[in-house]
Amino acid sequence: MIKRKKTRQIAVGEVKIGGNAPVSVQSMTNTDTRDAEKTLEQIQQCAAHGCDIIRVALPDMKAVEALPEILDESPIPVIGDIHFNHELAVKSIEKGVQCIRINPGNIGSSEKVKKVIDAAKTANIPIRIGVNAGSLERDIKEQYGITADALVESALRHVRYFESQNFYNIKLSLKSSSVPLTIEAYRNISEKCDFPLHLGVTEAGTAFSGTIRSSIGIGTLLAEGIGDTIRVSLADEPVEEVKVGLELLRALDLRKGPHLIVCPTCGRTEIDIISIAKKVEEKVRKLRIEKNISIAVMGCVVNGPGEAEEADVGIAGGKGQAVLFKKGKIIRKIPEQEIVTELLKELQTIL
């Protein structure tokens, strides 16, 4: 069992972050926020796949003006993402966002940051202090270079200012596109404060490379008990970020859900395991199962009920057919073309 570090608890809308709350999954829309209809459509897709919190970019006042419509219909809490302009942050808070994300280093003077803090304090919403390796303060970069120490010092500098304003309703992120740098920064900040941490590897890459890099970075930290909410940043549709994030949490037993056990196939396989497994995965995902269930799709008797005998339900392939089994006990034989249908039908009996 992973022993998570105890952090302060905050709330983004109805979603608790930190403390003993489950690790939450976030994503960010890539639509033009000024188009409320398209943005809502994307938010609803993410929510349908298990996203807990969504973030939207607010580059100008027109985007901020679209917030009320988005907030009224969003099924999950919405975070406003603001850079450079403190007035956009203040206005988005007034429009009702449940949290804002800023990098205080690019917002401007401490007076401007204070205005954002005061607005958030009045609205009783949290602020995510987001520090990135690509936008460190000049003096910190000159002293530390682009290092984990630089990210930590930048974050703590902002924290100290927020605390001087009696504002503690914050979460922190210290992101880099470098996986080792990201891991080191989060390890260090976790030792120095107890604010909840938002994990992520920024600009991680495409669905392929980004999934690998994010899984290593985020997964390593979660396995060490560090992290309270995550975003897998991919150059892909936001719903793909959600899928990867949820699977990552399930892999570490930090989120309940189905576990698909699939053999890697070999020359003994006599049915199309790859195609069958993909179909099963897609259909199981749509069921939104929220309890631990293992489903096996095995290619032959070697990797069949024996190696997957602990699976709640599964199939093992033969020549043009498969055996259906539960907890290692064979139930019946089914033809190859009926494998997916019959496996899902049997799954429904134990949900």
Stockholm file with secondary structure:
# STOCKHOLM 1.0

chainA/1-351         MIKRKKTRQIAVGEVKIGGNAPVSVQSMTNTDTRDAEKTLEQIQQCAAHGCDIIRVALPDMKAVEALPEILDESPIPVIGDIHFNHELAVKSIEKGVQCIRINPGNIGSSEKVKKVIDAAKTANIPIRIGVNAGSLERDIKEQYGITADALVESALRHVRYFESQNFYNIKLSLKSSSVPLTIEAYRNISEKCDFPLHLGVTEAGTAFSGTIRSSIGIGTLLAEGIGDTIRVSLADEPVEEVKVGLELLRALDLRKGPHLIVCPTCGRTEIDIISIAKKVEEKVRKLRIEKNISIAVMGCVVNGPGEAEEADVGIAGGKGQAVLFKKGKIIRKIPEQEIVTELLKELQTIL
#=GR chainA/1-351 SS CCCCCCCCCEEETTEEESTTCCCEEEEECCSCTTCHHHHHHHHHHHHHTTCCEEEEECCSHHHHHTHHHHHHHCSSCEEEECCSCHHHHHHHHHHTCSEEEECHHHHCSHHHHHHHHHHHHHHTCCEEEEEEGGGCCHHHHHHHCSSHHHHHHHHHHHHHHHHHTTCCCEEEEEECSCHHHHHHHHHHHHHHCCSCBEECCTTCCSHHHHHHHHHHHHHHHHHTTCCSEEECCCSSCHHHHHHHHHHHHHHTTSSCCEEEEECCCCTTCCSCHHHHHHHHHHHHHHTTCCSCEEEEEESSSTTSTTTTTTCSEEEEECSSEEEEEETTEEEEEEEGGGHHHHHHHHHHTTC
#=GC SS_cons         CCCCCCCCCEEETTEEESTTCCCEEEEECCSCTTCHHHHHHHHHHHHHTTCCEEEEECCSHHHHHTHHHHHHHCSSCEEEECCSCHHHHHHHHHHTCSEEEECHHHHCSHHHHHHHHHHHHHHTCCEEEEEEGGGCCHHHHHHHCSSHHHHHHHHHHHHHHHHHTTCCCEEEEEECSCHHHHHHHHHHHHHHCCSCBEECCTTCCSHHHHHHHHHHHHHHHHHTTCCSEEECCCSSCHHHHHHHHHHHHHHTTSSCCEEEEECCCCTTCCSCHHHHHHHHHHHHHHTTCCSCEEEEEESSSTTSTTTTTTCSEEEEECSSEEEEEETTEEEEEEEGGGHHHHHHHHHHTTC
//
